[in-house]
């Protein structure tokens, strides 16, 4: 298949730029994550349609954090900070010196851990038409000329880069934040500011990873 981005294999842990990254197809995920009482309270508060994708993301994040920490996945908790971003806990304490990011779509799940603020995002190429409709919100005229609007993969890649970057910045995709993150190149991906980025093809989705140096982290919310 002709692809702009190099493929990434689902299943194993990949390393890039100091980050650990794992991606999987949701149908290939087997097993139900063992949820702590705190995690159960979080998932019960979600709408019913979000609970399965939330659980799939935490299953993958627990596997990744457990492998990085050398702990059983069942002993890892993934709980939200006050801003909603995920934080990994082992033995009731935040996993020291790492940042966690999770992404999920209807068909794929990804998680990343890094010693600096990290964002990971998946965008299905089938979502390119939806991205095209809202492109003016996130992409400047210069970025639109760089990305183009006639190739689903590049649109998905640009959107995933913006999403991953705002996650690393601990901001949101709504409002002015995406416009402040400038895409200077797609192959290889280059972003403005103190950011490093990479993009892969993951089956029918595009996967972006962004590392943001020098970003302050809020104190995580502990298990309760």
Secondary structure, DSSP 8 states (H G I E B T S, - for coil): ---SS-B--SSS-EEETTEEEEEEEGGG--S-----HHHHHHHHTS-HHHHHHHHHHHHHHHHHHHHHHTS-GGGEEEEE-TTS-EEEEETTEE-TT-EEEEEE-SSEEEEEEESSEEEEEEEEGGGHHHHHHHHHHH--HHHHHHH-SS-HHHHHHHHHHHHHHHHHHT--SSTTHHHHS-EEEETTEEESSSEEEEEEEETTEEEEEEEETT----------
